[in-house]
Amino acid sequence: MAIKKSELYSSLWASCDELRGGMDASQYKDYVLVLLFIKYVSDKYADQPYAPITIPAGASFKDMVALKGKSDIGDQINKKIIAPLASANKLSDLPDFNEASKLGSGKEMVERLTNLIAIFENPALDFSKNRAEGDDILGDAYEYLMRHFATESGKSKGQFYTPAEVSRIMAKILGIASAKTTNNTTVYDPTCGSGSLLLKVGDAATAKVTLYGQEKDSATSGLARMNMILHDNPTALIVQGNTIADPKFKDGETLKTFDYVVANPPFSDKRWSTGLDPANDPHERFKHYGTPPAKQGDYAYLLHILRSLKSTGKGACILPHGVLFRGNAEGVIRKNLIQRGFIKGIIGLPANLFYGTGIPACIVMLDKEHAGARKGIFMIDASKGFIKDGPKNRLREQDIHRIVDTFTRQVDTPGYARMVPVAEISDAKNDYNLNLPRYIDSTEPEDLQDIDGHLHGGIPDRDLDALKPYWQVFPGV
């Protein structure tokens, strides 16, 4: 019997949320998602000698079920399940199932963990039988829970997740779907969070590509590793560490370069230079462009992406709008990037799309391959295309399609999109300022009222004249 995804996900979320009690969602998610992972790999890879995941004897989900109700259930899960799984598969930073400060102590912990395990005994969650080929039901469930936990986690805790709609846009406008990709094609996310953006880009490719990710937060990097496995990317290489101060992917002493790089870094990171002397960056990321300001890390991440691209590479980065117009050091960096032709396009997104912040963001597209011939930057102001969805805004299918189609075809659309010549951007009036309203007027025309029409009836000539294009197409109307 087929599983109806929406019902499965919503019941899973409701059950998990009910058991959460007073625990912070950002902490509780670690337990829920690890359980989901253990259930999935136990069902899918049990008794498979060449599986990408090793399940040690005594460390499967069935063995966890056997611990239900035991007075030392938390300690037993740590020793018999978590430790062997982590050791066999090089998974680090998994949560402590015996932590009384989070799970309660004594009877409270026993009941909470017992009930949590029981949720995943649902026959509908038997992934050995119900998972059709190509149907990523577990990966989708994982993403569903991540999205809900991000929403619940409040201001600073939701940054481990990039909304799926934004990830899809980035994957499509990168051009990876139309490129000739192989397993040697590389995709990298230097601030990968839970890996959702990285996976979306990988899924857009016509062939299985090689994924690389680095994430600063240890617990989140653990989630990303699990997420890769759940989405059938067990060979993806996810490492933990500070990308700016300690980038892990290198060829000798220089940064490794990739075909595609995507990122949703922390907005305006005030601590970006911790552990690094920017003036003496060993990887020369700022050498030709300028050093980002100490309290604004946006360009540090963008320049890291640029340095990590091959000479034919393409990149996309989500950044706050401030990078488009802030002056001083950032103005110098922006000018250098524009003059070298590395910025291919800018897409302004609606406000309040992202978990953890309500400020509007933009996607900055980088393209090294055609930089030398760049004569303009294609800009889209998509700030008004969205729907309200609870406390957040969300992009609809029509919004996604319009952005992708307009960017792909590079079609000028009044009030929405325009190819802006570099000559215009660099003139004395604009001085390399990329603020979208300078180039695209997306304001609605004023609704002028006709007093005579209100008083005496009839349709004003002005309104009739505005309909002339329609009369020409449909003269009989």
N, C-alpha and C positions, 0 to 999 in steps of 0.2 A: 504493500500500500504506500502510495506516494505521500511524502510529508508536505503539508502546506506550510511553506516557509514563514509567512507572516504570523500564523498562529503559533508555530513553534517558538519563534523569536520573542513574541510578546509574552507568552506564558513563561518562558525562560527568564525574561527580564523581571516579570512580576514576582516570580518565586524568589529570585535572588534579592530583589529589592526589599521584599517582605522580611527576609532573614537578616538584612543588613543592620537593623536596629539603629543605634546611634553612631555606628562607625562611619568615618568619612568615606565617601564614594571612591576617592582616589586610592585609598588603601584597600578597600573591599574588593575592588576590581581585580587586584592581583590574585586573590584567592579564587575568585570565580573563574577567571580566565585560565589559571593553571589547572583547575579541575577539568575544565572544558578540553584543554589540551591533552591531559592524561587520558580522558575518556576516548578522545578521537584516536590517538596513536595506539591505544590498547585495542580498540575495535579494528582499526585498519591494518595494523602491522603485526598483530599477534601471530606467533608461529611462522613468521616469514624470515628465513635466514639472511636474505639479502636486502632487507628493508633499509630505507635511509635513516631510520630511527631504531636504536637498540632498546628493547624493553627487558631489563634484567629479570630473572626469575624472582617471583615474589613482589614485583614492583608494578603490577598492572592495576587497572581500575578495579578488577574483581578482588584483588588483594586489599585494596582500599575499602571496598564494601565490607569486607570481613572485619574491619576495625570499628565499624559503627557501634556506638553505645559503650565502648570500652572507656574506662576511667582515665586512661592515659592516651587517648586517641590522637591528640596533637603530637605528642612525642613519638608515637608509633608511626604516624604519617611521615614525619621528618626522617626517621631512621630507615624505615622499610620501603618507602615510596620515593620521596623527594631526593634524598641523597644518592641512591643508586641510579635513578634516572638522570640526575644532573651530572654525575660522574661519567656515566657511559656515553653521554651525548654532548659533553662540554657545554652544558647549560649552567650559567651562573646567575647569582642574584635572585634566586627563587624565594618566595616569601616563607616566613617562619610560621608553620602551622601550630606552634605551641606558644605563641606570643599572647600572654594573658591581657596585656594592655590593649590589644586590638580585638581579640576574640572572646574575652571574658575568662574567668577562671572556674575551675571545678565543674559543677553541673552545667553552668551556662556554656562553657566551651564545648563540652561533650554534646549538648543538644544542638548547638549551632553547627558544628562540623558534621554531626550525624544527619541533620536535616539538609544540609548543603549537598552532601554526597547523594542523598535520596533523590534530589532534584534531577541528577544526571543518570539515575536508573530508569528514567522514563523510556519505555520501549521505542518511542518515536526517535530517540537519540541513539539508536543502534546503527552506527555508521558502517558496520560490516555488511549490513543487508540493504539499508535504505539509500545509500549514497550512489546515485547513478553516475556513470562515467561522464566527466565534464561538468557535473553539477556540484558546485563548490558550496554545499549547504553549510558545512562547518565553518569554512572561512567567512561565509556571509553572516553566520550567527555571531562569530567572533567580532566582525566589524560592527554588527548591530549593537552588541553589548558595549563595545568601545565607544560608539557614538553616544549611547545613553549615559555611560559613566562620565564621558567628557562633559555632557550637558549638566550632569548633577554635581560635578566636581568644583564648579565655581570658577572664580577669576583666574587663578594661577595654575590650576591643575589640569586644564583641558588641552594643553598645548601638545600632548602626545598624539593628537589625532587631527589630520587634515580632512575637512569635509569631502565626501566622495565626489560630489559634483565638481568641486574645484580640481581635485586630482584628475578627473576625467578630461577636463578642459586642457590641463597641462599636458597630459599624455597625448591628446590629439593634435594640439598645435605644435608640438615638438617635431612632428613629422615621422615618428618612428614607425607608424603603421604602414606608410608607403615606402619606407626604406628597405633595402635588401639586408635583412638582419640574419645573423647566425648565432651559434652559441658562443662565438668569440666577440660578439657585440656586447659592450659593457654599459651598464647604467649605474649611477652612483648618487646617493643622497647623503650629504655630509651631516645633516641633522635629522636623521630618519624617523625619530619618534617611534611609533609602533609599527612603522613600515608600510602604512596604507598607501601613501603617495608612490613609493618605490614599486609596490606591487601593481598599482594601476598602470604605470608606465610600462612595466614588464609585460603585462597582459595585452597592451595595445600592439606589441610587436607581432609580426607574422611568424616568427620562430622563437624558440626558447632562448632568451638572452641571459647573460650573467649579471647578477645583482650584487651590489656592494653598498653597505650602509654603515655609518658611524653615529652613535648616539651618546650624549654626555651622561644622561641619567642611567644608573646601573639597572634599576628595576625595569625601566622602559625598554632598555636594550634587550633585556631578557624577554619581554613581551614581543619585541620585533622578531627575535629568533624563532619564537614559537609561531608567530604569525606567518613567517616564511614557510615553515613546515606545514602548517594547516592549509596553506594555499599552494601546495605542491611545488614549493621552491626550496627543498631541503639543502641544496648546495649553495644558496645565497650566503654571502659572507657578511655577517653583522658583528661589528666590534664596538667596544665601549671605550669612551674617552672624549676629551675636549678637542673638537676638530680644529679650532683656531690655534690653540697652544700646543696640541700634540696630535697632529693628523697621523692616522695609523697606516694609511695606504700610500706606500712609497715604492719607487724603483731606485734602489740604492739610496742615495741621499736626497734625491729630488722627489717631488710629489708625483704619484702615479696619475696618468691622464686617462680620460674615459671618453666614450662616444657621446653619451648623454649624461647630463647632471641636472638633478632637480632638487629643490629644497624649500622647506617652510621653516626658516630659522626663527628663533625668538625675536619678536619685534623690538628694535632699538635696545639691544642687549647692553646694559650699562657695565657689565663685567667681562666683556668680550676679550679684553687683553690680559686677563688674569693668567699668570704663568708664561707670559710672552713679552719680550721687548720689541714692540712694533717697529722701532727704528732700525732694528737689526734682525728682522725676520729671516730665519735661515732658508725659507722657501721663496723669498723674494716676491711675495704676493702683492706688495704695495709699492714696489720699486719704481715702476713706470707710471704710476697713477696718483700716488699720494697716500698718506697715512690717515685712516679714519679717525674721527674725534674720539677722545677717551671714553665718553659717556654715550656714544651712539654707534652700535656695532653693525648696523645694517650693511654698510659697504664692505666691512671686513668679510662677511659671509659671501657677498656678491663677488668680491675679488678672489676669494678662495675658490669659488665655482669656476671663475674664468681661468684661473691657473690650473685647475683640474681638468680642463677640456683639451682634447686633442686638437690639432690644427684644423680638423674638419668637424669639430664637435659643436653640439647644440645644447643650450642650457635654459632653464626656466626657474625663476625664484619668486616666491611670494614675499612682498615687502610692504611696509606702510608707505602712504603717499608722500611722507616727508622726504624720502630719498629723491623725489622728482624735483623738489624746489629748494631744499635747505642750502644755505650758502657756506662760505668759509671753506674749511677743508673738504667738505662733501661736494661743494660746488666745483672745486678743482678736480676731484676724482671724476665727477660726472662729465665735465668738459673733456677730460682725457679719454674717457670711454667713448663719448660721442665722436670725437675727432678720429679715433682709431676704427670707428665703424662697427664696434662689437654689439651695440644695442640694436636689435632687429625690430622689436615692438614692445608696446606697453598696453596692458589691458586693465582699465580701472574697474574694480569689482564693487558691488553694493556694500554698504556698512553692515556690521553685525552678522557677518557670515561665520566668523571663526569663534571657536570655543576659547574662552579666556580673555577676549577683548571685543569691544564693540566698534573699534575704529575701522574705517574703510581701508582696504588693502589693494594692491595692484600686483599683476604678474609682469615681471620684467623678463623679456626674452633675449637671450644672448645667442649669437651665431658667429663663430670664428671663420667658418668656411668662406663666406661671401663678404667678410668685413672690408676687404680692400676696395670693393666696388660699391659699397653702401652709399646711396645718395639721399636716403630719407629714413625716417622711423615711422612704422605704421602704428597708429594709436586708436584705441577703442575706449569709449566711455560707456561701460555697461552698468553704471551705478544704479540705474532705475529699473532694471529687469530682474525682479525677484518676487517671492511670495512670503508672507509672514507664516512662520511655522513655530508656534509656541513663543518662547522668549527670543528666538533667533530668526534671522531671515534665511531663506533657502532659494537657490537657483532652480528654476523649473526646466523641464526638457527643452521647451522652446527657447529659453534664455541660453542654455548650453549650446544648442544648435546654431543660434544666431551668432554667438561669439565665435565658435569654431568655423562656421561657414564664411563669415566676414573676414576673419583673419587668414584663412586658407586662400581665399580668392583675392584678398587685398583690395577690396572694393570700397571706394569712398561712399559714405552714406551720411547725408547732412544730419547734424545733431547726434551722430553716433560713432562714426569712424572716418579716419582720414590718413592718407599718406602725407606726412609732414616733411618737406625738404630740409635737409641739414642746413642749407643756406638760411632758411627762415629761423631755425632753432638757434643758430649762431649769430644772428644779426644783433645790432646794438640794443634793440628793444627787448629781445628775449634772453640774450646772453646765456644760452645753454640751460635755461630753465625749462623743465619738461612737464610742468604742471598742466594737466589735461585741459582745464577750462581756457587756457591761453590759445588753444588750437581747435578745440571742439566746443561749440556753443550748444549745450544740451538743455538750456532753459526752455520751458514751455512758453509759447507766445501768450501775451496778456489777453484775457477774454474780455474784449471791449463790449460794453453795454450800449445799446441804442435806445435812448430815452423815448424817442418818437415811436419806435416799435412797441415799447412797453405800454405807452399811453394809448395808441391808436390801432395796434395790431399790425399784422403784415410781417414780411421777412425783409430785413435790410439788404440793400444792393450789395453791400460788402460781403455778406454771407453767401449770397447767390454767386457772386464772382469767384468765391473760393471753391465753388463746386464745378467750375468750368471743365477741369480735366475729366470729371465723371460724365458730364454731358457729352463730351467728345467721344468717349468710349461707348456710352449707352445713350445715343441720341433719342431713343424712343421713350426714355423714362420720364 
